[in-house]
């Protein structure tokens, strides 16, 4: 093709040329640029009333396709030329022709190729961990699942793909990456007011997934920012109802569960299309300015619990032994009671028997009772013998009877 510039007339004819012939204002159904109805070799071309698909004639799709392929065949024949090298226009290829001899159907094929490329750009792939939202003219059309899919390309259609399996993490009060710490005030995020009006320093994280991609795309403009603000607000609300003692000790699990449930309720109310996977407390401490005093308090509480446990252990040891000793004393007292009762009953029975004998022989019974009583009295006592005859001399010798030799006879009384 030569580099000769085309005139305004040729430019106009090029613009209205299509693969089915001239579609300009002349109203002719096809032909060359001059509209004479002749072929390039000068021969007369029969008029085809079916060549213009815009003419208003009712034509079948098969006829249109036949005309298209016929003209495409003629175009490539003219474009490549006759390879035999004969004379005439047939042995000239398109690169040796003048602009007036260039096939006018090339513009239609170029346009057709561009349309094909534009349509082919609508093919897209959705990965296994993704879902896609298809929009037409900015309006929701459908949700596509993983695999190859097709949509009408830009500017009519648009595809938004989001991962629905990745667990996203939002951090509060700390930053695992130094890049995230540049624009955040970590101290303002972590300091919260408890239910008993104390300040506590909290680090926690929230993990979430996309549950409904349609709501996630349409209902919240900035998902990460909205989730962060909602999670921080929810945690502050839960901490505001919790005493500091519970937050620092055994109430952390309840705080996590309560925050997760409340956060999910708020996000569902917003229609965010988000599922809260986990709310986890990483650190709960008093503010750094008073952390030493709080640690002393915690140490004192630990010592208190230790003393209580030791006292409880001692009580568990002493009380059973005391109960056993008490039971033993009760049993001994019961045995003594039974012994006293038995002795009393025996003495009573003996007294009755003696009384019966006394009523029969009073003098004999009195003497017997006197002797038995004196025997009991003098059985274990030291005995002293005094001679009446020695009293006249003013001397009262005495000696224990136990010391008298057994072989010395005791003098008889006069």
C-alpha positions as a LaTeX table, in Angstrom:
\begin{tabular}{lrrr}
\hline
Residue & $x$ (\AA) & $y$ (\AA) & $z$ (\AA) \\
\hline
Unk1 & 0.00 & 0.00 & 0.00 \\
Unk2 & 1.39 & 3.40 & $-0.88$ \\
Unk3 & 1.72 & 6.24 & 1.56 \\
Unk4 & $-0.26$ & 8.69 & $-0.54$ \\
Unk5 & $-2.65$ & 10.76 & 1.56 \\
Unk6 & $-6.30$ & 10.26 & 0.92 \\
Unk7 & $-8.60$ & 13.13 & 0.13 \\
Unk8 & $-11.74$ & 14.07 & 1.98 \\
Unk9 & $-13.85$ & 12.17 & $-0.53$ \\
Unk10 & $-11.88$ & 8.96 & $-0.20$ \\
Unk11 & $-11.91$ & 9.33 & 3.60 \\
Unk12 & $-15.69$ & 9.62 & 3.58 \\
Unk13 & $-16.02$ & 6.58 & 1.35 \\
Unk14 & $-13.66$ & 4.61 & 3.65 \\
Unk15 & $-15.67$ & 5.50 & 6.71 \\
Unk16 & $-18.94$ & 4.13 & 5.30 \\
Unk17 & $-17.48$ & 1.03 & 3.71 \\
Unk18 & $-18.33$ & $-2.32$ & 5.36 \\
Unk19 & $-17.85$ & $-5.96$ & 4.60 \\
Unk20 & $-21.10$ & $-6.06$ & 2.62 \\
Unk21 & $-20.29$ & $-3.14$ & 0.31 \\
Unk22 & $-20.86$ & 0.60 & 0.24 \\
Unk23 & $-23.28$ & 1.81 & 2.94 \\
Unk24 & $-23.00$ & 5.50 & 2.13 \\
Unk25 & $-25.67$ & 8.05 & 1.25 \\
Unk26 & $-25.87$ & 6.88 & $-2.41$ \\
Unk27 & $-28.31$ & 4.16 & $-1.40$ \\
Unk28 & $-26.62$ & 1.56 & $-3.61$ \\
Unk29 & $-26.36$ & $-1.98$ & $-2.32$ \\
Unk30 & $-22.61$ & $-2.48$ & $-3.01$ \\
Unk31 & $-19.89$ & $-1.87$ & $-5.57$ \\
Unk32 & $-16.74$ & 0.17 & $-5.82$ \\
Unk33 & $-15.95$ & 3.64 & $-4.48$ \\
Unk34 & $-17.37$ & 5.57 & $-7.46$ \\
Unk35 & $-20.71$ & 3.80 & $-7.20$ \\
Unk36 & $-20.68$ & 2.86 & $-10.91$ \\
Unk37 & $-21.71$ & $-0.74$ & $-10.25$ \\
Unk38 & $-18.57$ & $-2.14$ & $-11.89$ \\
Unk39 & $-15.93$ & $-4.49$ & $-10.58$ \\
Unk40 & $-12.29$ & $-3.51$ & $-10.24$ \\
Unk41 & $-11.49$ & $-5.04$ & $-13.64$ \\
Unk42 & $-14.07$ & $-2.80$ & $-15.34$ \\
Unk43 & $-16.65$ & $-5.49$ & $-16.02$ \\
Unk44 & $-20.26$ & $-4.88$ & $-15.24$ \\
Unk45 & $-21.42$ & $-6.16$ & $-11.89$ \\
Unk46 & $-24.92$ & $-7.46$ & $-11.54$ \\
Unk47 & $-26.94$ & $-5.69$ & $-8.91$ \\
Unk48 & $-27.67$ & $-7.83$ & $-5.87$ \\
Unk49 & $-30.71$ & $-6.61$ & $-4.04$ \\
Unk50 & $-29.72$ & $-8.71$ & $-0.97$ \\
Unk51 & $-26.26$ & $-7.24$ & $-0.51$ \\
Unk52 & $-27.31$ & $-4.37$ & 1.79 \\
Unk53 & $-28.42$ & $-5.69$ & 5.20 \\
Unk54 & $-29.55$ & $-2.19$ & 6.16 \\
Unk55 & $-31.79$ & $-1.71$ & 3.13 \\
Unk56 & $-35.00$ & $-2.78$ & 4.84 \\
Unk57 & $-35.31$ & $-6.04$ & 2.85 \\
Unk58 & $-36.09$ & $-9.01$ & 5.05 \\
Unk59 & $-33.08$ & $-11.28$ & 4.70 \\
Unk60 & $-32.33$ & $-14.55$ & 6.39 \\
Unk61 & $-29.26$ & $-14.90$ & 8.59 \\
Unk62 & $-27.90$ & $-17.60$ & 6.28 \\
Unk63 & $-28.01$ & $-15.22$ & 3.32 \\
Unk64 & $-26.17$ & $-12.54$ & 5.29 \\
Unk65 & $-23.47$ & $-15.00$ & 6.32 \\
Unk66 & $-23.10$ & $-16.24$ & 2.72 \\
Unk67 & $-22.61$ & $-12.66$ & 1.49 \\
Unk68 & $-20.09$ & $-12.03$ & 4.29 \\
Unk69 & $-17.96$ & $-15.07$ & 3.48 \\
Unk70 & $-18.14$ & $-14.35$ & $-0.26$ \\
Unk71 & $-16.89$ & $-10.82$ & 0.21 \\
Unk72 & $-14.26$ & $-12.00$ & 2.72 \\
Unk73 & $-13.01$ & $-14.50$ & 0.12 \\
Unk74 & $-12.86$ & $-11.80$ & $-2.54$ \\
Unk75 & $-11.04$ & $-9.48$ & $-0.10$ \\
Unk76 & $-8.30$ & $-11.96$ & 0.68 \\
Unk77 & $-7.97$ & $-12.78$ & $-3.01$ \\
Unk78 & $-7.54$ & $-9.11$ & $-3.85$ \\
Unk79 & $-5.32$ & $-8.57$ & $-0.78$ \\
Unk80 & $-2.87$ & $-11.34$ & $-1.61$ \\
Unk81 & $-3.09$ & $-10.98$ & $-5.38$ \\
Unk82 & $-2.58$ & $-13.63$ & $-8.05$ \\
Unk83 & 0.57 & $-15.60$ & $-7.40$ \\
Unk84 & 0.87 & $-16.80$ & $-11.04$ \\
Unk85 & 2.38 & $-13.52$ & $-12.20$ \\
Unk86 & $-0.10$ & $-12.92$ & $-15.10$ \\
Unk87 & $-0.84$ & $-9.52$ & $-16.54$ \\
Unk88 & $-3.62$ & $-7.23$ & $-15.43$ \\
Unk89 & $-4.91$ & $-6.17$ & $-12.05$ \\
Unk90 & $-5.17$ & $-9.76$ & $-10.83$ \\
Unk91 & $-1.40$ & $-10.21$ & $-10.62$ \\
Unk92 & $-0.93$ & $-7.15$ & $-8.39$ \\
Unk93 & $-1.11$ & $-7.45$ & $-4.61$ \\
Unk94 & $-2.43$ & $-4.85$ & $-2.28$ \\
Unk95 & 0.99 & $-3.40$ & $-1.54$ \\
Unk96 & 1.43 & $-2.36$ & $-5.18$ \\
Unk97 & $-1.95$ & $-0.77$ & $-5.65$ \\
Unk98 & $-2.94$ & 2.82 & $-5.43$ \\
Unk99 & $-5.29$ & 4.06 & $-2.70$ \\
Unk100 & $-8.16$ & 4.07 & $-5.17$ \\
Unk101 & $-7.57$ & 0.36 & $-5.85$ \\
Unk102 & $-7.39$ & $-0.65$ & $-2.11$ \\
Unk103 & $-10.22$ & $-3.03$ & $-1.10$ \\
Unk104 & $-12.85$ & $-1.07$ & 0.75 \\
Unk105 & $-13.89$ & $-4.07$ & 2.88 \\
Unk106 & $-10.67$ & $-3.89$ & 4.93 \\
Unk107 & $-12.25$ & $-1.27$ & 7.23 \\
Unk108 & $-15.15$ & $-3.59$ & 8.00 \\
Unk109 & $-12.81$ & $-6.47$ & 8.78 \\
Unk110 & $-10.72$ & $-4.27$ & 11.04 \\
Unk111 & $-13.84$ & $-3.15$ & 12.84 \\
Unk112 & $-15.01$ & $-6.76$ & 13.06 \\
Unk113 & $-11.64$ & $-7.79$ & 14.48 \\
Unk114 & $-11.76$ & $-5.03$ & 17.06 \\
Unk115 & $-15.28$ & $-6.06$ & 18.04 \\
Unk116 & $-14.11$ & $-9.64$ & 18.39 \\
Unk117 & $-11.19$ & $-8.60$ & 20.59 \\
Unk118 & $-13.51$ & $-6.45$ & 22.69 \\
Unk119 & $-15.94$ & $-9.31$ & 23.17 \\
Unk120 & $-13.14$ & $-11.77$ & 23.99 \\
Unk121 & $-11.95$ & $-9.49$ & 26.78 \\
Unk122 & $-15.13$ & $-10.39$ & 28.66 \\
Unk123 & $-13.78$ & $-13.84$ & 29.51 \\
Unk124 & $-12.54$ & $-13.97$ & 33.12 \\
Unk125 & $-11.55$ & $-16.56$ & 35.67 \\
Unk126 & $-12.77$ & $-16.85$ & 39.27 \\
Unk127 & $-10.28$ & $-18.65$ & 41.52 \\
Unk128 & $-11.26$ & $-21.44$ & 43.87 \\
Unk129 & $-11.18$ & $-19.16$ & 46.92 \\
Unk130 & $-13.15$ & $-16.33$ & 45.29 \\
Unk131 & $-16.65$ & $-15.25$ & 44.35 \\
Unk132 & $-17.42$ & $-12.60$ & 41.74 \\
Unk133 & $-20.15$ & $-9.99$ & 41.44 \\
Unk134 & $-21.20$ & $-9.07$ & 37.88 \\
Unk135 & $-22.53$ & $-5.55$ & 37.30 \\
Unk136 & $-24.20$ & $-4.19$ & 34.18 \\
Unk137 & $-24.46$ & $-0.41$ & 33.93 \\
Unk138 & $-23.51$ & $-0.28$ & 37.62 \\
Unk139 & $-26.42$ & $-2.49$ & 38.68 \\
Unk140 & $-26.13$ & $-5.91$ & 40.28 \\
Unk141 & $-26.67$ & $-8.77$ & 37.84 \\
Unk142 & $-25.38$ & $-12.05$ & 39.35 \\
Unk143 & $-22.89$ & $-13.79$ & 41.62 \\
Unk144 & $-20.44$ & $-16.10$ & 39.85 \\
Unk145 & $-18.71$ & $-19.11$ & 41.40 \\
Unk146 & $-15.14$ & $-20.38$ & 40.72 \\
Unk147 & $-14.30$ & $-21.27$ & 37.13 \\
Unk148 & $-14.27$ & $-19.60$ & 33.70 \\
Unk149 & $-17.07$ & $-17.11$ & 33.19 \\
Unk150 & $-18.09$ & $-14.44$ & 30.69 \\
Unk151 & $-19.58$ & $-10.97$ & 30.92 \\
Unk152 & $-20.14$ & $-8.11$ & 28.49 \\
Unk153 & $-16.93$ & $-6.09$ & 28.71 \\
Unk154 & $-16.37$ & $-2.50$ & 29.72 \\
Unk155 & $-18.06$ & $-0.01$ & 29.53 \\
Unk156 & $-21.26$ & $-2.05$ & 29.84 \\
Unk157 & $-20.22$ & $-4.66$ & 32.36 \\
Unk158 & $-17.91$ & $-4.90$ & 35.36 \\
Unk159 & $-16.68$ & $-7.79$ & 37.50 \\
Unk160 & $-15.67$ & $-7.48$ & 41.17 \\
Unk161 & $-13.84$ & $-10.49$ & 42.62 \\
Unk162 & $-13.29$ & $-11.06$ & 46.35 \\
Unk163 & $-11.79$ & $-13.94$ & 48.32 \\
Unk164 & $-14.38$ & $-15.61$ & 50.56 \\
Unk165 & $-12.06$ & $-18.13$ & 52.28 \\
Unk166 & $-9.18$ & $-15.94$ & 53.46 \\
Unk167 & $-9.41$ & $-15.01$ & 57.15 \\
Unk168 & $-8.71$ & $-11.28$ & 57.52 \\
Unk169 & $-7.24$ & $-9.98$ & 60.79 \\
Unk170 & $-7.69$ & $-6.57$ & 62.39 \\
Unk171 & $-5.29$ & $-5.67$ & 65.22 \\
Unk172 & $-6.00$ & $-3.21$ & 68.03 \\
Unk173 & $-3.43$ & $-1.79$ & 70.43 \\
Unk174 & $-0.52$ & $-3.42$ & 68.64 \\
Unk175 & 0.84 & $-3.89$ & 65.12 \\
Unk176 & 2.50 & $-7.08$ & 63.93 \\
Unk177 & 3.99 & $-5.16$ & 60.98 \\
Unk178 & 5.92 & $-1.91$ & 61.33 \\
Unk179 & 4.25 & $-0.49$ & 58.22 \\
Unk180 & 0.84 & $-0.57$ & 59.89 \\
Unk181 & 2.08 & 1.44 & 62.85 \\
Unk182 & 2.84 & 4.66 & 60.99 \\
Unk183 & $-0.64$ & 6.21 & 60.93 \\
Unk184 & $-2.20$ & 4.60 & 64.03 \\
Unk185 & $-2.32$ & 5.81 & 67.61 \\
Unk186 & $-1.87$ & 2.51 & 69.43 \\
Unk187 & $-2.26$ & 4.02 & 72.88 \\
Unk188 & $-5.61$ & 5.57 & 71.99 \\
Unk189 & $-6.80$ & 2.19 & 70.68 \\
Unk190 & $-5.74$ & 0.19 & 73.72 \\
Unk191 & $-6.75$ & 2.39 & 76.70 \\
Unk192 & $-10.34$ & 1.69 & 77.79 \\
Unk193 & $-12.54$ & 2.52 & 80.80 \\
Unk194 & $-13.88$ & $-0.37$ & 82.89 \\
Unk195 & $-17.21$ & $-0.66$ & 84.64 \\
Unk196 & $-15.77$ & 0.45 & 88.00 \\
Unk197 & $-14.17$ & 3.56 & 86.41 \\
Unk198 & $-10.64$ & 2.22 & 86.12 \\
Unk199 & $-8.41$ & 2.41 & 83.06 \\
Unk200 & $-7.14$ & $-0.79$ & 81.48 \\
Unk201 & $-4.66$ & $-1.32$ & 78.63 \\
Unk202 & $-5.96$ & $-3.96$ & 76.18 \\
Unk203 & $-4.48$ & $-5.56$ & 73.05 \\
Unk204 & $-6.85$ & $-7.70$ & 70.99 \\
Unk205 & $-7.47$ & $-8.89$ & 67.45 \\
Unk206 & $-10.56$ & $-9.64$ & 65.35 \\
Unk207 & $-10.64$ & $-12.24$ & 62.56 \\
Unk208 & $-13.39$ & $-12.15$ & 59.91 \\
Unk209 & $-14.42$ & $-13.59$ & 56.54 \\
Unk210 & $-16.73$ & $-12.53$ & 53.72 \\
Unk211 & $-20.03$ & $-14.35$ & 54.14 \\
Unk212 & $-22.15$ & $-12.58$ & 51.49 \\
Unk213 & $-20.16$ & $-10.93$ & 48.70 \\
Unk214 & $-23.16$ & $-8.97$ & 47.38 \\
Unk215 & $-23.78$ & $-7.23$ & 50.72 \\
Unk216 & $-20.05$ & $-6.82$ & 51.25 \\
Unk217 & $-19.64$ & $-4.97$ & 47.93 \\
Unk218 & $-22.79$ & $-2.83$ & 47.99 \\
Unk219 & $-23.58$ & $-2.07$ & 51.66 \\
Unk220 & $-20.23$ & $-0.84$ & 53.01 \\
Unk221 & $-17.97$ & 1.54 & 51.13 \\
Unk222 & $-14.77$ & 0.91 & 53.14 \\
Unk223 & $-15.04$ & $-2.59$ & 54.65 \\
Unk224 & $-11.80$ & $-2.66$ & 56.64 \\
Unk225 & $-12.35$ & 0.75 & 58.17 \\
Unk226 & $-15.98$ & $-0.02$ & 59.02 \\
Unk227 & $-15.08$ & $-3.35$ & 60.64 \\
Unk228 & $-12.24$ & $-1.77$ & 62.63 \\
Unk229 & $-14.41$ & 1.03 & 64.01 \\
Unk230 & $-17.27$ & $-1.34$ & 64.82 \\
Unk231 & $-14.97$ & $-3.82$ & 66.58 \\
Unk232 & $-13.28$ & $-1.13$ & 68.67 \\
Unk233 & $-16.65$ & 0.37 & 69.65 \\
Unk234 & $-18.01$ & $-3.05$ & 70.60 \\
Unk235 & $-15.00$ & $-3.91$ & 72.75 \\
Unk236 & $-15.25$ & $-0.57$ & 74.57 \\
Unk237 & $-18.93$ & $-1.23$ & 75.28 \\
Unk238 & $-18.20$ & $-4.67$ & 76.75 \\
Unk239 & $-15.26$ & $-3.40$ & 78.85 \\
Unk240 & $-17.45$ & $-0.56$ & 80.16 \\
Unk241 & $-19.72$ & $-3.20$ & 81.74 \\
Unk242 & $-16.87$ & $-5.29$ & 83.21 \\
Unk243 & $-15.02$ & $-4.59$ & 86.52 \\
Unk244 & $-11.26$ & $-4.29$ & 86.27 \\
Unk245 & $-10.73$ & $-7.28$ & 88.57 \\
Unk246 & $-12.62$ & $-9.57$ & 86.18 \\
Unk247 & $-10.85$ & $-8.10$ & 83.14 \\
Unk248 & $-7.44$ & $-8.73$ & 84.69 \\
Unk249 & $-8.15$ & $-12.24$ & 85.97 \\
Unk250 & $-10.73$ & $-14.85$ & 85.04 \\
Unk251 & $-13.20$ & $-12.73$ & 83.03 \\
Unk252 & $-11.25$ & $-12.63$ & 79.76 \\
Unk253 & $-13.10$ & $-15.55$ & 78.17 \\
Unk254 & $-16.47$ & $-13.97$ & 78.86 \\
Unk255 & $-15.26$ & $-10.68$ & 77.37 \\
Unk256 & $-14.16$ & $-12.42$ & 74.16 \\
Unk257 & $-17.44$ & $-14.30$ & 73.71 \\
Unk258 & $-19.62$ & $-11.30$ & 74.52 \\
Unk259 & $-17.66$ & $-9.04$ & 72.16 \\
Unk260 & $-17.86$ & $-11.56$ & 69.31 \\
Unk261 & $-21.65$ & $-11.95$ & 69.64 \\
Unk262 & $-22.25$ & $-8.21$ & 69.89 \\
Unk263 & $-19.94$ & $-7.43$ & 66.95 \\
Unk264 & $-21.72$ & $-10.01$ & 64.77 \\
Unk265 & $-25.10$ & $-8.51$ & 65.65 \\
Unk266 & $-23.97$ & $-4.99$ & 64.71 \\
Unk267 & $-22.43$ & $-6.10$ & 61.40 \\
Unk268 & $-25.56$ & $-8.06$ & 60.52 \\
Unk269 & $-27.63$ & $-4.97$ & 61.29 \\
Unk270 & $-25.42$ & $-3.00$ & 58.88 \\
Unk271 & $-25.82$ & $-5.75$ & 56.25 \\
Unk272 & $-22.04$ & $-5.95$ & 55.89 \\
Unk273 & $-22.00$ & $-9.55$ & 54.65 \\
Unk274 & $-19.21$ & $-10.41$ & 57.12 \\
Unk275 & $-18.84$ & $-13.37$ & 59.50 \\
Unk276 & $-16.81$ & $-12.83$ & 62.67 \\
Unk277 & $-14.51$ & $-15.83$ & 63.16 \\
Unk278 & $-12.66$ & $-14.94$ & 66.37 \\
Unk279 & $-12.17$ & $-12.21$ & 68.96 \\
Unk280 & $-9.03$ & $-12.78$ & 71.03 \\
Unk281 & $-7.50$ & $-10.78$ & 73.88 \\
Unk282 & $-3.70$ & $-10.80$ & 73.66 \\
Unk283 & $-2.89$ & $-8.68$ & 76.70 \\
Unk284 & $-4.90$ & $-7.03$ & 79.49 \\
Unk285 & $-2.85$ & $-4.85$ & 81.87 \\
Unk286 & $-3.24$ & $-1.70$ & 83.91 \\
Unk287 & $-1.81$ & 1.52 & 82.42 \\
Unk288 & 1.98 & 1.68 & 82.38 \\
Unk289 & 2.00 & 4.59 & 84.85 \\
Unk290 & 0.43 & 2.50 & 87.64 \\
Unk291 & 1.35 & $-1.02$ & 86.59 \\
Unk292 & 3.83 & $-1.42$ & 89.49 \\
Unk293 & 1.14 & $-0.59$ & 92.05 \\
Unk294 & $-1.28$ & $-2.98$ & 90.39 \\
Unk295 & 1.35 & $-5.71$ & 90.44 \\
Unk296 & 1.83 & $-5.14$ & 94.17 \\
Unk297 & $-1.91$ & $-5.46$ & 94.63 \\
Unk298 & $-1.93$ & $-8.63$ & 92.60 \\
Unk299 & 0.95 & $-10.00$ & 94.66 \\
Unk300 & $-0.92$ & $-9.19$ & 97.86 \\
Unk301 & $-4.02$ & $-10.90$ & 96.51 \\
Unk302 & $-1.92$ & $-13.92$ & 95.58 \\
Unk303 & $-0.46$ & $-14.03$ & 99.11 \\
Unk304 & $-3.97$ & $-13.72$ & 100.51 \\
Unk305 & $-5.13$ & $-16.64$ & 98.43 \\
Unk306 & $-2.07$ & $-18.60$ & 99.53 \\
Unk307 & $-2.79$ & $-17.99$ & 103.21 \\
Unk308 & $-6.43$ & $-18.88$ & 102.72 \\
Unk309 & $-5.45$ & $-22.12$ & 101.02 \\
Unk310 & $-3.00$ & $-22.98$ & 103.78 \\
Unk311 & $-5.62$ & $-22.26$ & 106.44 \\
Unk312 & $-8.12$ & $-24.34$ & 104.57 \\
Unk313 & $-5.61$ & $-27.16$ & 104.34 \\
Unk314 & $-4.93$ & $-26.94$ & 108.10 \\
Unk315 & $-8.66$ & $-26.91$ & 108.80 \\
Unk316 & $-9.11$ & $-29.96$ & 106.61 \\
Unk317 & $-6.44$ & $-31.70$ & 108.68 \\
Unk318 & $-7.53$ & $-30.59$ & 112.18 \\
Unk319 & $-11.28$ & $-30.85$ & 111.88 \\
Unk320 & $-11.38$ & $-34.57$ & 111.01 \\
Unk321 & $-8.99$ & $-35.36$ & 113.88 \\
Unk322 & $-11.05$ & $-33.25$ & 116.29 \\
Unk323 & $-14.18$ & $-35.01$ & 115.17 \\
Unk324 & $-12.51$ & $-38.37$ & 115.74 \\
Unk325 & $-11.34$ & $-37.35$ & 119.22 \\
Unk326 & $-14.79$ & $-36.08$ & 120.07 \\
Unk327 & $-16.30$ & $-39.35$ & 118.97 \\
Unk328 & $-13.76$ & $-41.22$ & 121.09 \\
Unk329 & $-14.57$ & $-39.09$ & 124.16 \\
Unk330 & $-18.26$ & $-39.63$ & 123.62 \\
Unk331 & $-17.70$ & $-43.35$ & 123.50 \\
Unk332 & $-15.56$ & $-43.25$ & 126.69 \\
Unk333 & $-18.20$ & $-41.17$ & 128.47 \\
Unk334 & $-20.84$ & $-43.62$ & 127.41 \\
Unk335 & $-18.73$ & $-46.49$ & 128.73 \\
Unk336 & $-18.17$ & $-44.66$ & 132.03 \\
Unk337 & $-21.87$ & $-44.02$ & 132.33 \\
Unk338 & $-22.60$ & $-47.66$ & 131.77 \\
Unk339 & $-19.94$ & $-48.59$ & 134.36 \\
Unk340 & $-21.33$ & $-46.20$ & 136.97 \\
Unk341 & $-24.83$ & $-47.41$ & 136.37 \\
Unk342 & $-23.70$ & $-51.00$ & 136.65 \\
Unk343 & $-21.75$ & $-50.31$ & 139.86 \\
Unk344 & $-24.67$ & $-48.40$ & 141.30 \\
Unk345 & $-27.01$ & $-51.21$ & 140.49 \\
Unk346 & $-24.54$ & $-53.68$ & 142.06 \\
Unk347 & $-24.17$ & $-51.60$ & 145.21 \\
Unk348 & $-27.89$ & $-51.22$ & 145.44 \\
Unk349 & $-28.32$ & $-54.94$ & 145.10 \\
Unk350 & $-25.62$ & $-55.58$ & 147.77 \\
Unk351 & $-27.26$ & $-53.05$ & 150.10 \\
Unk352 & $-30.59$ & $-54.75$ & 149.69 \\
Unk353 & $-29.05$ & $-58.10$ & 150.44 \\
Unk354 & $-27.28$ & $-56.72$ & 153.56 \\
Unk355 & $-30.46$ & $-55.06$ & 154.70 \\
Unk356 & $-32.28$ & $-58.31$ & 154.41 \\
Unk357 & $-29.63$ & $-59.96$ & 156.62 \\
Unk358 & $-29.66$ & $-57.00$ & 159.04 \\
Unk359 & $-33.39$ & $-57.29$ & 159.48 \\
Unk360 & $-32.86$ & $-60.92$ & 160.58 \\
Unk361 & $-29.83$ & $-60.42$ & 162.92 \\
Unk362 & $-29.09$ & $-56.79$ & 163.68 \\
Unk363 & $-26.18$ & $-57.19$ & 166.18 \\
Unk364 & $-24.31$ & $-59.69$ & 164.10 \\
Unk365 & $-24.79$ & $-57.63$ & 160.96 \\
Unk366 & $-23.63$ & $-54.41$ & 162.70 \\
Unk367 & $-20.49$ & $-56.05$ & 163.99 \\
Unk368 & $-19.75$ & $-57.58$ & 160.64 \\
Unk369 & $-20.24$ & $-54.27$ & 158.86 \\
Unk370 & $-17.97$ & $-52.57$ & 161.45 \\
Unk371 & $-15.21$ & $-55.10$ & 160.96 \\
Unk372 & $-15.41$ & $-54.94$ & 157.19 \\
Unk373 & $-15.29$ & $-51.15$ & 157.31 \\
Unk374 & $-12.29$ & $-51.07$ & 159.64 \\
Unk375 & $-10.57$ & $-53.60$ & 157.45 \\
Unk376 & $-10.96$ & $-51.36$ & 154.44 \\
Unk377 & $-9.74$ & $-48.33$ & 156.44 \\
Unk378 & $-6.62$ & $-49.89$ & 158.05 \\
Unk379 & $-5.65$ & $-52.07$ & 155.15 \\
Unk380 & $-3.17$ & $-49.63$ & 153.60 \\
Unk381 & $-2.33$ & $-47.45$ & 156.65 \\
Unk382 & 0.66 & $-47.43$ & 159.02 \\
Unk383 & $-0.44$ & $-48.76$ & 162.42 \\
Unk384 & 0.86 & $-47.53$ & 165.84 \\
Unk385 & 0.61 & $-49.59$ & 169.04 \\
Unk386 & 0.59 & $-47.71$ & 172.45 \\
Unk387 & 1.03 & $-49.54$ & 175.71 \\
Unk388 & $-1.21$ & $-48.24$ & 178.51 \\
Unk389 & 1.28 & $-49.12$ & 181.24 \\
Unk390 & 3.93 & $-46.77$ & 179.93 \\
Unk391 & 1.70 & $-43.75$ & 180.19 \\
Unk392 & 2.27 & $-43.52$ & 183.98 \\
Unk393 & 5.93 & $-42.91$ & 183.49 \\
Unk394 & 5.18 & $-40.03$ & 181.10 \\
Unk395 & 6.68 & $-41.81$ & 178.14 \\
Unk396 & 4.63 & $-42.85$ & 175.15 \\
Unk397 & 6.76 & $-45.06$ & 172.95 \\
Unk398 & 5.20 & $-46.01$ & 169.67 \\
Unk399 & 6.30 & $-47.81$ & 166.68 \\
Unk400 & 4.58 & $-49.02$ & 163.58 \\
Unk401 & 3.13 & $-52.41$ & 163.92 \\
Unk402 & 4.46 & $-53.25$ & 160.51 \\
Unk403 & 8.01 & $-52.93$ & 161.87 \\
Unk404 & 7.51 & $-55.45$ & 164.72 \\
Unk405 & 9.42 & $-58.59$ & 163.93 \\
Unk406 & 7.21 & $-61.43$ & 163.14 \\
Unk407 & 8.95 & $-63.63$ & 165.71 \\
Unk408 & 8.30 & $-61.17$ & 168.65 \\
Unk409 & 5.01 & $-62.05$ & 170.27 \\
Unk410 & 2.61 & $-59.29$ & 171.04 \\
Unk411 & 1.85 & $-59.18$ & 174.81 \\
Unk412 & $-1.70$ & $-59.94$ & 175.68 \\
Unk413 & $-3.90$ & $-57.32$ & 177.19 \\
Unk414 & $-4.68$ & $-57.57$ & 180.92 \\
\hline
\end{tabular}
